[in-house]
Amino acid sequence: MAKRPLSLRKHLIWILLIKLIVIVALRVTYFPRLQDQHLPQDLFPSPPSSALVKESS
C-alpha cells in the first residue's frame, strides 16, 4: 500500500510550525529580555570611591 502524499495545506502548516519553533529558539538563545540586559544598577553607576575621598579631604 503506497503512502498518501501530504496535502499542500498540511505542508504549509508543518513549515510554519517549524519556522515558529526556530524563531522562538533563536530569540530565547541569542536575544535575552531587555530587563535582563539593563538592570537598574547598570543604568545609574555609582561614582568611583576615589572621587569621594578627594572631595571630603
Buried (B, 14 or more C-beta within 10 A) or exposed (E): EEEEEEEEEEEEEEEEEEEEEEEEEEEEEEEEEEEEEEEEEEEEEEEEEEEEEEEEE
